[in-house]
Amino acid sequence: MNSNVMKYKGQVGSIEHDLEQGVLYGKLLFISDLVTYEAENLRGLEAEFKTSVGEYLADCESMGILPNKPFKGSFNIRIGRDLHQKLAMKAADEGLGLNEAVQRAVEKFVVPQ
């Protein structure tokens, strides 16, 4: 399976390349802290990614702070007034709240049939 990301201990990291320098590099995604890594090949990049995640988590623990989590389970969306109204009315007709209605719609979108 091809992917441009790696996952380890709840963190997600990118896989990028610099052809001029002949290196692979990346950073942890979806967090506000900056954590980067670099290597000359994929195996090395994966090892550096895991090392960086481990060091990041250890640093957070030693400083007594919680590490950033890539996803917290909530997000804001802008769908326009008309669609918002239609969604609210459909949700009410179904006996659902907006959150549950949106969750069901997103599940249909991302879960293979």
Rosetta constraint file for C-alpha pairs under 8 A:
AtomPair CA 4 CA 14 HARMONIC 5.99 0.50
AtomPair CA 4 CA 15 HARMONIC 5.15 0.50
AtomPair CA 4 CA 16 HARMONIC 7.59 0.50
AtomPair CA 5 CA 12 HARMONIC 6.52 0.50
AtomPair CA 5 CA 13 HARMONIC 5.35 0.50
AtomPair CA 5 CA 14 HARMONIC 4.56 0.50
AtomPair CA 5 CA 15 HARMONIC 5.65 0.50
AtomPair CA 6 CA 12 HARMONIC 5.66 0.50
AtomPair CA 6 CA 13 HARMONIC 5.10 0.50
AtomPair CA 6 CA 14 HARMONIC 6.48 0.50
AtomPair CA 6 CA 15 HARMONIC 7.44 0.50
AtomPair CA 6 CA 46 HARMONIC 7.51 0.50
AtomPair CA 6 CA 49 HARMONIC 7.98 0.50
AtomPair CA 7 CA 11 HARMONIC 5.63 0.50
AtomPair CA 7 CA 12 HARMONIC 4.59 0.50
AtomPair CA 7 CA 13 HARMONIC 6.35 0.50
AtomPair CA 8 CA 12 HARMONIC 6.67 0.50
AtomPair CA 8 CA 50 HARMONIC 6.62 0.50
AtomPair CA 8 CA 53 HARMONIC 7.39 0.50
AtomPair CA 9 CA 53 HARMONIC 7.58 0.50
AtomPair CA 10 CA 69 HARMONIC 7.36 0.50
AtomPair CA 10 CA 70 HARMONIC 7.49 0.50
AtomPair CA 11 CA 28 HARMONIC 6.82 0.50
AtomPair CA 11 CA 29 HARMONIC 7.61 0.50
AtomPair CA 11 CA 53 HARMONIC 7.20 0.50
AtomPair CA 11 CA 69 HARMONIC 7.13 0.50
AtomPair CA 11 CA 70 HARMONIC 6.26 0.50
AtomPair CA 12 CA 28 HARMONIC 5.64 0.50
AtomPair CA 12 CA 29 HARMONIC 5.53 0.50
AtomPair CA 12 CA 30 HARMONIC 7.56 0.50
AtomPair CA 12 CA 70 HARMONIC 7.01 0.50
AtomPair CA 13 CA 26 HARMONIC 6.39 0.50
AtomPair CA 13 CA 27 HARMONIC 5.36 0.50
AtomPair CA 13 CA 28 HARMONIC 4.17 0.50
AtomPair CA 13 CA 29 HARMONIC 5.35 0.50
AtomPair CA 13 CA 49 HARMONIC 7.14 0.50
AtomPair CA 14 CA 25 HARMONIC 7.78 0.50
AtomPair CA 14 CA 26 HARMONIC 4.75 0.50
AtomPair CA 14 CA 27 HARMONIC 5.51 0.50
AtomPair CA 14 CA 28 HARMONIC 6.43 0.50
AtomPair CA 14 CA 29 HARMONIC 6.60 0.50
AtomPair CA 15 CA 24 HARMONIC 6.92 0.50
AtomPair CA 15 CA 25 HARMONIC 6.04 0.50
AtomPair CA 15 CA 26 HARMONIC 4.99 0.50
AtomPair CA 15 CA 27 HARMONIC 7.80 0.50
AtomPair CA 16 CA 24 HARMONIC 5.65 0.50
AtomPair CA 16 CA 25 HARMONIC 5.19 0.50
AtomPair CA 16 CA 26 HARMONIC 5.54 0.50
AtomPair CA 17 CA 22 HARMONIC 7.55 0.50
AtomPair CA 17 CA 23 HARMONIC 5.92 0.50
AtomPair CA 17 CA 24 HARMONIC 4.36 0.50
AtomPair CA 17 CA 25 HARMONIC 5.98 0.50
AtomPair CA 18 CA 22 HARMONIC 5.75 0.50
AtomPair CA 18 CA 23 HARMONIC 5.46 0.50
AtomPair CA 18 CA 24 HARMONIC 6.29 0.50
AtomPair CA 18 CA 25 HARMONIC 7.79 0.50
AtomPair CA 19 CA 23 HARMONIC 6.79 0.50
AtomPair CA 22 CA 40 HARMONIC 6.77 0.50
AtomPair CA 23 CA 38 HARMONIC 6.97 0.50
AtomPair CA 23 CA 39 HARMONIC 5.87 0.50
AtomPair CA 23 CA 40 HARMONIC 4.69 0.50
AtomPair CA 23 CA 41 HARMONIC 7.19 0.50
AtomPair CA 24 CA 38 HARMONIC 5.69 0.50
AtomPair CA 24 CA 39 HARMONIC 5.36 0.50
AtomPair CA 24 CA 40 HARMONIC 5.74 0.50
AtomPair CA 24 CA 41 HARMONIC 6.51 0.50
AtomPair CA 24 CA 42 HARMONIC 7.37 0.50
AtomPair CA 24 CA 45 HARMONIC 6.70 0.50
AtomPair CA 25 CA 36 HARMONIC 7.42 0.50
AtomPair CA 25 CA 37 HARMONIC 5.60 0.50
AtomPair CA 25 CA 38 HARMONIC 4.09 0.50
AtomPair CA 25 CA 39 HARMONIC 6.28 0.50
AtomPair CA 25 CA 45 HARMONIC 6.90 0.50
AtomPair CA 26 CA 36 HARMONIC 5.67 0.50
AtomPair CA 26 CA 37 HARMONIC 5.51 0.50
AtomPair CA 26 CA 38 HARMONIC 6.50 0.50
AtomPair CA 26 CA 49 HARMONIC 7.86 0.50
AtomPair CA 27 CA 34 HARMONIC 7.14 0.50
AtomPair CA 27 CA 35 HARMONIC 5.45 0.50
AtomPair CA 27 CA 36 HARMONIC 4.14 0.50
AtomPair CA 27 CA 37 HARMONIC 6.24 0.50
AtomPair CA 28 CA 34 HARMONIC 7.07 0.50
AtomPair CA 28 CA 35 HARMONIC 5.59 0.50
AtomPair CA 28 CA 36 HARMONIC 6.57 0.50
AtomPair CA 29 CA 70 HARMONIC 6.80 0.50
AtomPair CA 30 CA 69 HARMONIC 7.72 0.50
AtomPair CA 30 CA 70 HARMONIC 4.69 0.50
AtomPair CA 30 CA 71 HARMONIC 6.99 0.50
AtomPair CA 31 CA 68 HARMONIC 5.61 0.50
AtomPair CA 31 CA 69 HARMONIC 6.43 0.50
AtomPair CA 31 CA 70 HARMONIC 5.38 0.50
AtomPair CA 32 CA 68 HARMONIC 7.02 0.50
AtomPair CA 33 CA 68 HARMONIC 7.12 0.50
AtomPair CA 35 CA 52 HARMONIC 6.95 0.50
AtomPair CA 35 CA 53 HARMONIC 7.91 0.50
AtomPair CA 35 CA 56 HARMONIC 7.37 0.50
AtomPair CA 36 CA 49 HARMONIC 7.81 0.50
AtomPair CA 36 CA 52 HARMONIC 7.14 0.50
AtomPair CA 37 CA 45 HARMONIC 7.15 0.50
AtomPair CA 37 CA 48 HARMONIC 5.76 0.50
AtomPair CA 37 CA 49 HARMONIC 5.87 0.50
AtomPair CA 37 CA 52 HARMONIC 6.63 0.50
AtomPair CA 38 CA 45 HARMONIC 5.97 0.50
AtomPair CA 38 CA 48 HARMONIC 6.65 0.50
AtomPair CA 38 CA 49 HARMONIC 8.00 0.50
AtomPair CA 39 CA 44 HARMONIC 5.35 0.50
AtomPair CA 39 CA 45 HARMONIC 4.84 0.50
AtomPair CA 39 CA 48 HARMONIC 7.04 0.50
AtomPair CA 40 CA 44 HARMONIC 6.57 0.50
AtomPair CA 40 CA 45 HARMONIC 7.17 0.50
AtomPair CA 41 CA 45 HARMONIC 6.08 0.50
AtomPair CA 42 CA 46 HARMONIC 6.14 0.50
AtomPair CA 43 CA 47 HARMONIC 6.29 0.50
AtomPair CA 44 CA 48 HARMONIC 6.08 0.50
AtomPair CA 45 CA 49 HARMONIC 5.95 0.50
AtomPair CA 46 CA 50 HARMONIC 6.24 0.50
AtomPair CA 47 CA 51 HARMONIC 6.14 0.50
AtomPair CA 48 CA 52 HARMONIC 5.97 0.50
AtomPair CA 49 CA 53 HARMONIC 6.18 0.50
AtomPair CA 50 CA 54 HARMONIC 6.11 0.50
AtomPair CA 51 CA 55 HARMONIC 6.09 0.50
AtomPair CA 52 CA 56 HARMONIC 5.96 0.50
AtomPair CA 53 CA 57 HARMONIC 6.13 0.50
AtomPair CA 54 CA 58 HARMONIC 6.07 0.50
AtomPair CA 55 CA 59 HARMONIC 5.94 0.50
AtomPair CA 56 CA 60 HARMONIC 6.21 0.50
AtomPair CA 56 CA 67 HARMONIC 7.70 0.50
AtomPair CA 57 CA 61 HARMONIC 6.22 0.50
AtomPair CA 57 CA 67 HARMONIC 6.31 0.50
AtomPair CA 58 CA 62 HARMONIC 6.13 0.50
AtomPair CA 59 CA 63 HARMONIC 6.15 0.50
AtomPair CA 60 CA 64 HARMONIC 6.07 0.50
AtomPair CA 60 CA 65 HARMONIC 5.13 0.50
AtomPair CA 60 CA 66 HARMONIC 6.05 0.50
AtomPair CA 60 CA 67 HARMONIC 5.70 0.50
AtomPair CA 61 CA 65 HARMONIC 6.06 0.50
AtomPair CA 61 CA 66 HARMONIC 7.06 0.50
AtomPair CA 61 CA 67 HARMONIC 7.96 0.50
AtomPair CA 79 CA 83 HARMONIC 6.10 0.50
AtomPair CA 79 CA 84 HARMONIC 6.25 0.50
AtomPair CA 80 CA 84 HARMONIC 6.07 0.50
AtomPair CA 81 CA 85 HARMONIC 6.16 0.50
AtomPair CA 82 CA 86 HARMONIC 6.26 0.50
AtomPair CA 83 CA 87 HARMONIC 6.00 0.50
AtomPair CA 84 CA 88 HARMONIC 6.13 0.50
AtomPair CA 85 CA 89 HARMONIC 6.14 0.50
AtomPair CA 86 CA 90 HARMONIC 6.05 0.50
AtomPair CA 87 CA 91 HARMONIC 5.92 0.50
AtomPair CA 87 CA 98 HARMONIC 7.27 0.50
AtomPair CA 87 CA 101 HARMONIC 7.72 0.50
AtomPair CA 88 CA 92 HARMONIC 6.09 0.50
AtomPair CA 88 CA 97 HARMONIC 7.76 0.50
AtomPair CA 88 CA 98 HARMONIC 6.18 0.50
AtomPair CA 89 CA 93 HARMONIC 6.17 0.50
AtomPair CA 90 CA 94 HARMONIC 6.24 0.50
AtomPair CA 91 CA 95 HARMONIC 6.08 0.50
AtomPair CA 91 CA 96 HARMONIC 4.79 0.50
AtomPair CA 91 CA 97 HARMONIC 5.97 0.50
AtomPair CA 91 CA 98 HARMONIC 6.23 0.50
AtomPair CA 91 CA 101 HARMONIC 5.90 0.50
AtomPair CA 92 CA 96 HARMONIC 5.64 0.50
AtomPair CA 92 CA 97 HARMONIC 6.86 0.50
AtomPair CA 96 CA 100 HARMONIC 6.15 0.50
AtomPair CA 96 CA 101 HARMONIC 6.18 0.50
AtomPair CA 97 CA 101 HARMONIC 6.25 0.50
AtomPair CA 98 CA 102 HARMONIC 6.10 0.50
AtomPair CA 99 CA 103 HARMONIC 6.02 0.50
AtomPair CA 100 CA 104 HARMONIC 6.15 0.50
AtomPair CA 101 CA 105 HARMONIC 6.33 0.50
AtomPair CA 102 CA 106 HARMONIC 6.09 0.50
AtomPair CA 103 CA 107 HARMONIC 6.07 0.50
AtomPair CA 104 CA 108 HARMONIC 6.31 0.50
AtomPair CA 105 CA 109 HARMONIC 6.37 0.50
AtomPair CA 106 CA 110 HARMONIC 6.22 0.50
AtomPair CA 107 CA 111 HARMONIC 5.58 0.50
AtomPair CA 108 CA 112 HARMONIC 7.76 0.50
